[in-house]
């Protein structure tokens, strides 16, 4: 079985920090720890099966199909597979309006 190397962009690392901080302040550190663990596990699991994700609908609508996403609801992990690498570009709250954010972040 082919194994991929998962790499988080600095934006994705910032997203994780922001999500953690928000949950810790709004809910609890324990809940923030749980969400962080789940998101990190989800990202790590891409090393074994990155093809399982699907194109984000906001990007698919404009013809951009090189990115994929997986979910830990309500969070969306947006990534790209290139050779043996999986580049995680962002980890976002799916309850937000993501069309312009994804275009700004991924199509620069």
MOPAC internal coordinates of N, CA, C and O (Angstrom, degrees):
PM7 1SCF
backbone

  N    0.0000 0     0.00 0     0.00 0    0    0    0
  C    1.4568 1     0.00 0     0.00 0    1    0    0
  C    1.5317 1   109.35 1     0.00 0    2    1    0
  O    1.2310 1   120.88 1   -49.66 1    3    2    1
  N    1.3110 1   115.93 1   130.34 1    3    2    1
  C    1.4612 1   121.80 1   179.60 1    5    3    2
  C    1.5270 1   109.85 1   -70.62 1    6    5    3
  O    1.2310 1   120.94 1   -43.43 1    7    6    5
  N    1.3088 1   115.81 1   136.57 1    7    6    5
  C    1.4651 1   120.97 1   178.76 1    9    7    6
  C    1.5298 1   108.49 1  -116.15 1   10    9    7
  O    1.2310 1   120.91 1   -46.12 1   11   10    9
  N    1.3037 1   115.87 1   133.88 1   11   10    9
  C    1.4601 1   122.77 1  -178.58 1   13   11   10
  C    1.5224 1   109.72 1  -102.11 1   14   13   11
  O    1.2310 1   121.09 1   -21.28 1   15   14   13
  N    1.3123 1   115.51 1   158.72 1   15   14   13
  C    1.4646 1   121.52 1   176.03 1   17   15   14
  C    1.5284 1   107.62 1  -101.65 1   18   17   15
  O    1.2310 1   120.66 1   -57.65 1   19   18   17
  N    1.3374 1   116.35 1   122.35 1   19   18   17
  C    1.4601 1   121.61 1  -178.55 1   21   19   18
  C    1.5215 1   108.94 1   -93.67 1   22   21   19
  O    1.2310 1   121.49 1   -51.69 1   23   22   21
  N    1.3296 1   114.76 1   128.31 1   23   22   21
  C    1.4684 1   121.22 1   179.70 1   25   23   22
  C    1.5258 1   108.78 1  -126.94 1   26   25   23
  O    1.2310 1   120.63 1   -49.19 1   27   26   25
  N    1.3235 1   116.41 1   130.81 1   27   26   25
  C    1.4640 1   121.05 1   176.99 1   29   27   26
  C    1.5163 1   109.40 1   -96.88 1   30   29   27
  O    1.2310 1   120.79 1   -48.25 1   31   30   29
  N    1.3132 1   116.10 1   131.75 1   31   30   29
  C    1.4619 1   120.29 1   174.82 1   33   31   30
  C    1.5232 1   108.62 1   -70.50 1   34   33   31
  O    1.2310 1   120.68 1   -14.71 1   35   34   33
  N    1.3154 1   116.31 1   165.29 1   35   34   33
  C    1.4661 1   119.31 1   177.41 1   37   35   34
  C    1.5290 1   110.18 1   -63.99 1   38   37   35
  O    1.2310 1   120.03 1   146.99 1   39   38   37
  N    1.3417 1   117.54 1   -33.01 1   39   38   37
  C    1.4650 1   120.47 1   175.95 1   41   39   38
  C    1.5224 1   110.78 1   -62.66 1   42   41   39
  O    1.2310 1   120.04 1   136.85 1   43   42   41
  N    1.3349 1   117.53 1   -43.15 1   43   42   41
  C    1.4677 1   121.19 1   179.48 1   45   43   42
  C    1.5228 1   110.62 1   -64.96 1   46   45   43
  O    1.2310 1   120.24 1   139.83 1   47   46   45
  N    1.3277 1   117.15 1   -40.17 1   47   46   45
  C    1.4687 1   119.95 1   176.73 1   49   47   46
  C    1.5296 1   110.48 1   -62.83 1   50   49   47
  O    1.2310 1   120.55 1   138.60 1   51   50   49
  N    1.3294 1   116.54 1   -41.40 1   51   50   49
  C    1.4667 1   120.47 1   176.48 1   53   51   50
  C    1.5270 1   110.82 1   -62.95 1   54   53   51
  O    1.2310 1   120.49 1   140.46 1   55   54   53
  N    1.3356 1   116.68 1   -39.54 1   55   54   53
  C    1.4648 1   120.35 1   177.88 1   57   55   54
  C    1.5256 1   110.88 1   -59.80 1   58   57   55
  O    1.2310 1   120.55 1   134.28 1   59   58   57
  N    1.3369 1   116.55 1   -45.72 1   59   58   57
  C    1.4642 1   120.03 1   178.54 1   61   59   58
  C    1.5214 1   111.22 1   -59.35 1   62   61   59
  O    1.2310 1   120.61 1   135.34 1   63   62   61
  N    1.3111 1   116.43 1   -44.66 1   63   62   61
  C    1.4605 1   120.73 1   179.21 1   65   63   62
  C    1.5250 1   110.83 1   -61.39 1   66   65   63
  O    1.2310 1   120.36 1   134.84 1   67   66   65
  N    1.3305 1   116.91 1   -45.16 1   67   66   65
  C    1.4688 1   121.23 1  -179.48 1   69   67   66
  C    1.5285 1   111.61 1   -63.95 1   70   69   67
  O    1.2310 1   120.37 1   137.74 1   71   70   69
  N    1.3286 1   116.90 1   -42.26 1   71   70   69
  C    1.4620 1   120.75 1   178.02 1   73   71   70
  C    1.5218 1   110.06 1   -62.61 1   74   73   71
  O    1.2310 1   120.75 1   133.25 1   75   74   73
  N    1.3216 1   116.17 1   -46.75 1   75   74   73
  C    1.4621 1   120.78 1   179.45 1   77   75   74
  C    1.5270 1   110.89 1   -58.71 1   78   77   75
  O    1.2310 1   121.01 1   129.87 1   79   78   77
  N    1.3088 1   115.68 1   -50.13 1   79   78   77
  C    1.4672 1   120.18 1  -177.64 1   81   79   78
  C    1.5269 1   111.16 1   -60.74 1   82   81   79
  O    1.2310 1   120.13 1   135.67 1   83   82   81
  N    1.3201 1   117.35 1   -44.33 1   83   82   81
  C    1.4559 1   121.49 1  -179.58 1   85   83   82
  C    1.5343 1   110.89 1   -60.93 1   86   85   83
  O    1.2310 1   120.30 1   131.91 1   87   86   85
  N    1.3295 1   117.03 1   -48.09 1   87   86   85
  C    1.4680 1   120.16 1  -178.97 1   89   87   86
  C    1.5233 1   110.80 1   -65.76 1   90   89   87
  O    1.2310 1   119.96 1   139.43 1   91   90   89
  N    1.3230 1   117.67 1   -40.57 1   91   90   89
  C    1.4661 1   120.65 1   179.89 1   93   91   90
  C    1.5217 1   111.01 1   -61.48 1   94   93   91
  O    1.2310 1   120.10 1   141.42 1   95   94   93
  N    1.3244 1   117.41 1   -38.58 1   95   94   93
  C    1.4712 1   121.32 1  -179.34 1   97   95   94
  C    1.5236 1   110.82 1   -76.94 1   98   97   95
  O    1.2310 1   120.08 1   135.18 1   99   98   97
  N    1.3339 1   117.45 1   -44.82 1   99   98   97
  C    1.4569 1   121.89 1  -174.24 1  101   99   98
  C    1.5299 1   113.65 1   -80.98 1  102  101   99
  O    1.2310 1   120.38 1   153.58 1  103  102  101
  N    1.3452 1   116.88 1   -26.42 1  103  102  101
  C    1.4630 1   120.42 1  -175.70 1  105  103  102
  C    1.5237 1   109.70 1  -126.17 1  106  105  103
  O    1.2310 1   120.17 1    91.85 1  107  106  105
  N    1.3225 1   117.28 1   -88.15 1  107  106  105
  C    1.4651 1   120.83 1   179.23 1  109  107  106
  C    1.5246 1   110.01 1  -161.03 1  110  109  107
  O    1.2310 1   121.16 1   -20.30 1  111  110  109
  N    1.3066 1   115.39 1   159.70 1  111  110  109
  C    1.4642 1   120.94 1   176.90 1  113  111  110
  C    1.5302 1   109.13 1   -65.06 1  114  113  111
  O    1.2310 1   120.22 1   143.27 1  115  114  113
  N    1.3206 1   117.19 1   -36.73 1  115  114  113
  C    1.4673 1   120.47 1   179.75 1  117  115  114
  C    1.5293 1   110.67 1   -61.93 1  118  117  115
  O    1.2310 1   120.27 1   135.13 1  119  118  117
  N    1.3176 1   117.08 1   -44.87 1  119  118  117
  C    1.4675 1   121.10 1   178.48 1  121  119  118
  C    1.5316 1   110.32 1   -65.30 1  122  121  119
  O    1.2310 1   120.38 1   139.41 1  123  122  121
  N    1.3225 1   116.88 1   -40.59 1  123  122  121
  C    1.4605 1   120.98 1   177.80 1  125  123  122
  C    1.5284 1   110.27 1   -62.24 1  126  125  123
  O    1.2310 1   120.33 1   138.24 1  127  126  125
  N    1.3427 1   116.98 1   -41.76 1  127  126  125
  C    1.4663 1   120.76 1   177.36 1  129  127  126
  C    1.5266 1   110.90 1   -60.70 1  130  129  127
  O    1.2310 1   120.55 1   136.98 1  131  130  129
  N    1.3272 1   116.55 1   -43.02 1  131  130  129
  C    1.4665 1   121.39 1  -179.72 1  133  131  130
  C    1.5376 1   110.84 1   -62.00 1  134  133  131
  O    1.2310 1   120.31 1   130.97 1  135  134  133
  N    1.3208 1   117.02 1   -49.03 1  135  134  133
  C    1.4615 1   120.76 1  -179.14 1  137  135  134
  C    1.5215 1   110.30 1   -62.85 1  138  137  135
  O    1.2310 1   120.14 1   136.61 1  139  138  137
  N    1.3157 1   117.34 1   -43.39 1  139  138  137
  C    1.4712 1   120.65 1   178.37 1  141  139  138
  C    1.5279 1   110.57 1   -60.15 1  142  141  139
  O    1.2310 1   120.12 1   134.58 1  143  142  141
  N    1.3310 1   117.38 1   -45.42 1  143  142  141
  C    1.4698 1   120.81 1   178.55 1  145  143  142
  C    1.5284 1   111.13 1   -59.06 1  146  145  143
  O    1.2310 1   120.48 1   134.98 1  147  146  145
  N    1.3322 1   116.69 1   -45.02 1  147  146  145
  C    1.4683 1   120.88 1  -179.21 1  149  147  146
  C    1.5245 1   111.56 1   -64.32 1  150  149  147
  O    1.2310 1   120.33 1   137.82 1  151  150  149
  N    1.3219 1   116.97 1   -42.18 1  151  150  149
  C    1.4670 1   120.24 1   179.80 1  153  151  150
  C    1.5261 1   111.28 1   -67.17 1  154  153  151
  O    1.2310 1   120.43 1   139.00 1  155  154  153
  N    1.3305 1   116.79 1   -41.00 1  155  154  153
  C    1.4647 1   119.83 1   178.17 1  157  155  154
  C    1.5300 1   111.05 1   -65.24 1  158  157  155
  O    1.2310 1   120.33 1   140.81 1  159  158  157
  N    1.3305 1   116.98 1   -39.19 1  159  158  157
  C    1.4614 1   121.14 1   177.04 1  161  159  158
  C    1.5198 1   110.86 1   -64.13 1  162  161  159
  O    1.2310 1   120.56 1   137.67 1  163  162  161
  N    1.3175 1   116.53 1   -42.33 1  163  162  161
  C    1.4657 1   121.09 1   178.22 1  165  163  162
  C    1.5296 1   110.55 1   -61.27 1  166  165  163
  O    1.2310 1   120.43 1   133.86 1  167  166  165
  N    1.3164 1   116.79 1   -46.14 1  167  166  165
  C    1.4749 1   120.33 1   178.83 1  169  167  166
  C    1.5235 1   110.56 1   -61.81 1  170  169  167
  O    1.2310 1   120.17 1   135.14 1  171  170  169
  N    1.3165 1   117.29 1   -44.86 1  171  170  169
  C    1.4663 1   121.26 1  -179.86 1  173  171  170
  C    1.5196 1   111.74 1   -62.50 1  174  173  171
  O    1.2310 1   120.31 1   145.05 1  175  174  173
  N    1.3232 1   117.00 1   -34.95 1  175  174  173
  C    1.4681 1   120.45 1  -178.40 1  177  175  174
  C    1.5291 1   112.14 1   -66.29 1  178  177  175
  O    1.2310 1   119.98 1   162.65 1  179  178  177
  N    1.3045 1   117.64 1   -17.35 1  179  178  177
  C    1.4679 1   120.67 1   177.57 1  181  179  178
  C    1.5227 1   111.47 1   -66.17 1  182  181  179
  O    1.2310 1   120.07 1   162.09 1  183  182  181
  N    1.3231 1   117.47 1   -17.91 1  183  182  181
  C    1.4703 1   121.19 1   178.27 1  185  183  182
  C    1.5195 1   111.43 1   -63.43 1  186  185  183
  O    1.2310 1   120.34 1   154.14 1  187  186  185
  N    1.3219 1   116.96 1   -25.86 1  187  186  185
  C    1.4564 1   120.47 1  -177.45 1  189  187  186
  C    1.5243 1   113.69 1  -102.13 1  190  189  187
  O    1.2310 1   120.01 1   151.46 1  191  190  189
  N    1.3204 1   117.59 1   -28.54 1  191  190  189
  C    1.4677 1   118.05 1  -176.79 1  193  191  190
  C    1.5299 1   112.45 1  -150.28 1  194  193  191
  O    1.2310 1   120.23 1  -112.15 1  195  194  193
  N    1.3191 1   117.16 1    67.85 1  195  194  193
  C    1.4653 1   119.45 1  -178.48 1  197  195  194
  C    1.5263 1   114.07 1   -69.86 1  198  197  195
  O    1.2310 1   119.94 1   160.47 1  199  198  197
  N    1.3193 1   117.71 1   -19.53 1  199  198  197
  C    1.4684 1   119.95 1  -177.57 1  201  199  198
  C    1.5231 1   112.57 1   -74.91 1  202  201  199
  O    1.2310 1   119.76 1   172.29 1  203  202  201
  N    1.3216 1   118.06 1    -7.71 1  203  202  201
  C    1.4625 1   119.80 1  -176.33 1  205  203  202
  C    1.5179 1   113.25 1   -72.12 1  206  205  203
  O    1.2310 1   119.66 1   160.80 1  207  206  205
  N    1.3110 1   118.26 1   -19.20 1  207  206  205
  C    1.4608 1   121.25 1   179.91 1  209  207  206
  C    1.5160 1   112.01 1   -73.81 1  210  209  207
  O    1.2310 1   120.86 1    -6.55 1  211  210  209
  N    1.3111 1   115.97 1   173.45 1  211  210  209
  C    1.4611 1   121.41 1   178.31 1  213  211  210
  C    1.5307 1   108.97 1  -128.19 1  214  213  211
  O    1.2310 1   121.02 1   -15.34 1  215  214  213
  N    1.3107 1   115.66 1   164.66 1  215  214  213
  C    1.4654 1   120.71 1   179.53 1  217  215  214
  C    1.5264 1   109.38 1   -67.72 1  218  217  215
  O    1.2310 1   119.89 1   -46.27 1  219  218  217
  N    1.3379 1   117.81 1   133.73 1  219  218  217
  C    1.4630 1   119.56 1   175.33 1  221  219  218
  C    1.5295 1   109.30 1   -60.85 1  222  221  219
  O    1.2310 1   119.88 1   -50.84 1  223  222  221
  N    1.3394 1   117.83 1   129.16 1  223  222  221
  C    1.4682 1   120.31 1  -176.54 1  225  223  222
  C    1.5237 1   113.57 1   -56.12 1  226  225  223
  O    1.2310 1   120.13 1   144.49 1  227  226  225
  N    1.3305 1   117.36 1   -35.51 1  227  226  225
  C    1.4697 1   120.37 1  -179.24 1  229  227  226
  C    1.5214 1   111.74 1   -63.07 1  230  229  227
  O    1.2310 1   120.43 1   146.61 1  231  230  229
  N    1.3323 1   116.79 1   -33.39 1  231  230  229
  C    1.4665 1   120.67 1   178.74 1  233  231  230
  C    1.5271 1   111.15 1   -86.66 1  234  233  231
  O    1.2310 1   120.75 1   143.20 1  235  234  233
  N    1.3183 1   116.16 1   -36.80 1  235  234  233
  C    1.4631 1   120.52 1   178.57 1  237  235  234
  C    1.5277 1   110.79 1   -58.85 1  238  237  235
  O    1.2310 1   120.30 1   141.97 1  239  238  237
  N    1.3403 1   117.04 1   -38.03 1  239  238  237
  C    1.4689 1   121.65 1  -179.83 1  241  239  238
  C    1.5244 1   112.54 1   -61.38 1  242  241  239
  O    1.2310 1   120.36 1   152.44 1  243  242  241
  N    1.3285 1   116.91 1   -27.56 1  243  242  241
  C    1.4688 1   119.42 1  -179.83 1  245  243  242
  C    1.5360 1   111.52 1  -103.56 1  246  245  243
  O    1.2310 1   120.92 1  -166.33 1  247  246  245
  N    1.3355 1   115.84 1    13.67 1  247  246  245
  C    1.4580 1   120.76 1   174.42 1  249  247  246
  C    1.5175 1   115.86 1    84.29 1  250  249  247
  O    1.2310 1   119.61 1  -168.13 1  251  250  249
  N    1.3200 1   118.35 1    11.87 1  251  250  249
  C    1.4620 1   121.45 1   178.98 1  253  251  250
  C    1.5358 1   107.41 1   -97.64 1  254  253  251
  O    1.2310 1   120.92 1   -69.14 1  255  254  253
  N    1.3285 1   115.84 1   110.86 1  255  254  253
  C    1.4655 1   120.12 1  -174.55 1  257  255  254
  C    1.5258 1   113.43 1  -119.96 1  258  257  255
  O    1.2310 1   119.79 1  -170.35 1  259  258  257
  N    1.3022 1   118.01 1     9.65 1  259  258  257
  C    1.4616 1   120.47 1  -177.93 1  261  259  258
  C    1.5296 1   112.54 1   -82.04 1  262  261  259
  O    1.2310 1   120.00 1   168.83 1  263  262  261
  N    1.3266 1   117.61 1   -11.17 1  263  262  261
  C    1.4601 1   121.28 1   179.29 1  265  263  262
  C    1.5179 1   109.68 1  -102.85 1  266  265  263
  O    1.2310 1   121.16 1   -27.53 1  267  266  265
  N    1.3249 1   115.39 1   152.47 1  267  266  265
  C    1.4606 1   122.27 1   178.32 1  269  267  266
  C    1.5270 1   107.95 1  -130.06 1  270  269  267
  O    1.2310 1   121.47 1   -13.00 1  271  270  269
  N    1.3280 1   114.79 1   167.00 1  271  270  269
  C    1.4535 1   118.79 1   176.85 1  273  271  270
  C    1.5167 1   110.66 1  -144.52 1  274  273  271
  O    1.2310 1   121.79 1   -29.72 1  275  274  273
  N    1.3408 1   114.18 1   150.28 1  275  274  273
  C    1.4579 1   123.67 1   170.37 1  277  275  274
  C    1.5232 1   106.20 1  -130.16 1  278  277  275
  O    1.2310 1   120.97 1   -15.56 1  279  278  277
  N    1.3281 1   115.74 1   164.44 1  279  278  277
  C    1.4587 1   119.49 1  -171.69 1  281  279  278
  C    1.5250 1   113.30 1  -127.75 1  282  281  279
  O    1.2310 1   121.38 1   -35.38 1  283  282  281
  N    1.2935 1   114.96 1   144.62 1  283  282  281
  C    1.4598 1   125.12 1   157.92 1  285  283  282
  C    1.5191 1   101.73 1  -128.11 1  286  285  283
  O    1.2310 1   121.02 1   -87.90 1  287  286  285
  N    1.3197 1   115.66 1    92.10 1  287  286  285
  C    1.4665 1   122.38 1  -168.56 1  289  287  286
  C    1.5127 1   111.37 1   -50.70 1  290  289  287
  O    1.2310 1   120.37 1   -45.95 1  291  290  289
  N    1.3263 1   116.90 1   134.05 1  291  290  289
  C    1.4506 1   128.78 1     3.74 1  293  291  290
  C    1.5292 1   113.33 1   -91.59 1  294  293  291
  O    1.2310 1   119.75 1  -166.18 1  295  294  293
  N    1.3146 1   118.09 1    13.82 1  295  294  293
  C    1.4598 1   121.12 1  -173.74 1  297  295  294
  C    1.5206 1   111.27 1   -88.48 1  298  297  295
  O    1.2310 1   121.72 1   -35.09 1  299  298  297
  N    1.3268 1   114.31 1   144.91 1  299  298  297
  C    1.4623 1   122.47 1  -179.00 1  301  299  298
  C    1.5229 1   108.74 1  -120.58 1  302  301  299
  O    1.2310 1   120.88 1   -52.51 1  303  302  301
  N    1.3089 1   115.92 1   127.49 1  303  302  301
  C    1.4617 1   122.44 1   177.03 1  305  303  302
  C    1.5297 1   106.48 1  -102.49 1  306  305  303
  O    1.2310 1   120.71 1   -65.20 1  307  306  305
  N    1.3363 1   116.25 1   114.80 1  307  306  305
  C    1.4598 1   122.72 1  -177.72 1  309  307  306
  C    1.5327 1   107.90 1  -102.42 1  310  309  307
  O    1.2310 1   121.18 1   -53.66 1  311  310  309
  N    1.3350 1   115.35 1   126.34 1  311  310  309
  C    1.4638 1   119.43 1  -174.68 1  313  311  310
  C    1.5218 1   111.12 1  -144.62 1  314  313  311
  O    1.2310 1   122.34 1    -8.45 1  315  314  313
  N    1.3207 1   113.13 1   171.55 1  315  314  313
  C    1.4662 1   121.82 1  -178.87 1  317  315  314
  C    1.5251 1   107.66 1  -138.49 1  318  317  315
  O    1.2310 1   120.43 1   -42.20 1  319  318  317
  N    1.3164 1   116.78 1   137.80 1  319  318  317
  C    1.4624 1   121.79 1   177.96 1  321  319  318
  C    1.5156 1   108.01 1  -101.75 1  322  321  319
  O    1.2310 1   121.01 1   -51.99 1  323  322  321
  N    1.3352 1   115.68 1   128.01 1  323  322  321
  C    1.4583 1   121.28 1   179.08 1  325  323  322
  C    1.5304 1   108.13 1  -139.64 1  326  325  323
  O    1.2310 1   120.71 1   -72.45 1  327  326  325
  N    1.3116 1   116.25 1   107.55 1  327  326  325
  C    1.4634 1   119.99 1  -176.85 1  329  327  326
  C    1.5100 1   110.15 1    63.55 1  330  329  327
  O    1.2310 1   120.62 1    55.92 1  331  330  329
  N    1.3248 1   116.42 1  -124.08 1  331  330  329
  C    1.4709 1   120.75 1   178.99 1  333  331  330
  C    1.5232 1   111.64 1   -96.70 1  334  333  331
  O    1.2310 1   120.44 1  -169.99 1  335  334  333
  N    1.3188 1   116.77 1    10.01 1  335  334  333
  C    1.4684 1   120.85 1  -178.38 1  337  335  334
  C    1.5234 1   111.44 1  -109.23 1  338  337  335
  O    1.2310 1   121.73 1   -36.05 1  339  338  337
  N    1.3193 1   114.29 1   143.95 1  339  338  337
  C    1.4597 1   122.04 1   171.17 1  341  339  338
  C    1.5211 1   105.31 1  -116.35 1  342  341  339
  O    1.2310 1   120.55 1   -64.08 1  343  342  341
  N    1.3132 1   116.55 1   115.92 1  343  342  341
  C    1.4582 1   121.70 1  -179.44 1  345  343  342
  C    1.5291 1   108.95 1   -99.96 1  346  345  343
  O    1.2310 1   120.61 1   -66.99 1  347  346  345
  N    1.3276 1   116.43 1   113.01 1  347  346  345
  C    1.4600 1   121.04 1   175.88 1  349  347  346
  C    1.5241 1   106.38 1   -85.07 1  350  349  347
  O    1.2310 1   120.87 1   -62.84 1  351  350  349
  N    1.3278 1   115.94 1   117.16 1  351  350  349
  C    1.4603 1   121.11 1  -175.54 1  353  351  350
  C    1.5240 1   112.88 1   -93.31 1  354  353  351
  O    1.2310 1   120.38 1   145.45 1  355  354  353
  N    1.3337 1   116.89 1   -34.55 1  355  354  353
  C    1.4589 1   118.65 1   179.79 1  357  355  354
  C    1.5168 1   111.17 1  -160.03 1  358  357  355
  O    1.2310 1   121.92 1   -25.82 1  359  358  357
  N    1.3149 1   113.92 1   154.18 1  359  358  357
  C    1.4596 1   122.89 1   177.19 1  361  359  358
  C    1.5217 1   104.80 1  -130.22 1  362  361  359
  O    1.2310 1   121.16 1   -69.31 1  363  362  361
  N    1.3389 1   115.39 1   110.69 1  363  362  361
  C    1.4610 1   120.19 1  -167.51 1  365  363  362
  C    1.5127 1   112.04 1  -127.70 1  366  365  363
  O    1.2310 1   121.43 1   -26.25 1  367  366  365
  N    1.3132 1   114.87 1   153.75 1  367  366  365
  C    1.4604 1   121.73 1   174.55 1  369  367  366
  C    1.5303 1   107.11 1   -77.16 1  370  369  367
  O    1.2310 1   120.52 1   -62.43 1  371  370  369
  N    1.3235 1   116.61 1   117.57 1  371  370  369
  C    1.4571 1   121.73 1  -177.00 1  373  371  370
  C    1.5096 1   114.68 1   -67.27 1  374  373  371
  O    1.2310 1   119.80 1   172.13 1  375  374  373
  N    1.3198 1   117.99 1    -7.87 1  375  374  373
  C    1.4633 1   120.96 1   178.71 1  377  375  374
  C    1.5214 1   111.45 1   -81.67 1  378  377  375
  O    1.2310 1   120.49 1   171.43 1  379  378  377
  N    1.3119 1   116.67 1    -8.57 1  379  378  377
  C    1.4709 1   120.70 1   178.97 1  381  379  378
  C    1.5174 1   110.58 1   -85.74 1  382  381  379
  O    1.2310 1   120.85 1   -19.23 1  383  382  381
  N    1.3273 1   115.98 1   160.77 1  383  382  381
  C    1.4597 1   120.84 1   172.76 1  385  383  382
  C    1.5249 1   106.32 1   -76.48 1  386  385  383
  O    1.2310 1   120.50 1   -69.86 1  387  386  385
  N    1.3122 1   116.65 1   110.14 1  387  386  385
  C    1.4599 1   120.17 1  -170.08 1  389  387  386
  C    1.5211 1   115.29 1  -101.65 1  390  389  387
  O    1.2310 1   119.51 1   170.52 1  391  390  389
  N    1.3014 1   118.55 1    -9.48 1  391  390  389
  C    1.4678 1   120.11 1  -175.98 1  393  391  390
  C    1.5294 1   112.11 1   -53.89 1  394  393  391
  O    1.2310 1   120.12 1   122.47 1  395  394  393
  N    1.3032 1   117.38 1   -57.53 1  395  394  393
  C    1.4708 1   119.27 1  -176.43 1  397  395  394
  C    1.5253 1   111.55 1   -71.17 1  398  397  395
  O    1.2310 1   120.21 1   145.37 1  399  398  397
  N    1.3230 1   117.21 1   -34.63 1  399  398  397
  C    1.4611 1   120.15 1   178.66 1  401  399  398
  C    1.5259 1   110.90 1   -62.68 1  402  401  399
  O    1.2310 1   120.10 1   134.52 1  403  402  401
  N    1.3200 1   117.42 1   -45.48 1  403  402  401
  C    1.4601 1   120.26 1   179.06 1  405  403  402
  C    1.5231 1   111.53 1   -65.16 1  406  405  403
  O    1.2310 1   120.45 1   137.90 1  407  406  405
  N    1.3152 1   116.75 1   -42.10 1  407  406  405
  C    1.4636 1   119.82 1   178.07 1  409  407  406
  C    1.5252 1   110.62 1   -61.39 1  410  409  407
  O    1.2310 1   120.54 1   137.08 1  411  410  409
  N    1.3342 1   116.58 1   -42.92 1  411  410  409
  C    1.4616 1   121.12 1  -179.19 1  413  411  410
  C    1.5222 1   111.07 1   -65.64 1  414  413  411
  O    1.2310 1   120.47 1   134.96 1  415  414  413
  N    1.3162 1   116.70 1   -45.04 1  415  414  413
  C    1.4575 1   120.70 1  -175.00 1  417  415  414
  C    1.5168 1   113.87 1   -76.53 1  418  417  415
  O    1.2310 1   120.30 1   139.08 1  419  418  417
  N    1.3092 1   117.03 1   -40.92 1  419  418  417
  C    1.4611 1   119.88 1  -170.36 1  421  419  418
  C    1.5219 1   114.37 1   -98.67 1  422  421  419
  O    1.2310 1   120.14 1   160.22 1  423  422  421
  N    1.3123 1   117.34 1   -19.78 1  423  422  421
  C    1.4629 1   119.42 1  -175.55 1  425  423  422
  C    1.5089 1   112.63 1  -111.14 1  426  425  423
  O    1.2310 1   119.93 1  -154.20 1  427  426  425
  N    1.3072 1   117.74 1    25.80 1  427  426  425
  C    1.4643 1   120.23 1   179.82 1  429  427  426
  C    1.4975 1   111.24 1   -77.63 1  430  429  427
  O    1.2310 1   120.10 1   180.00 1  431  430  429

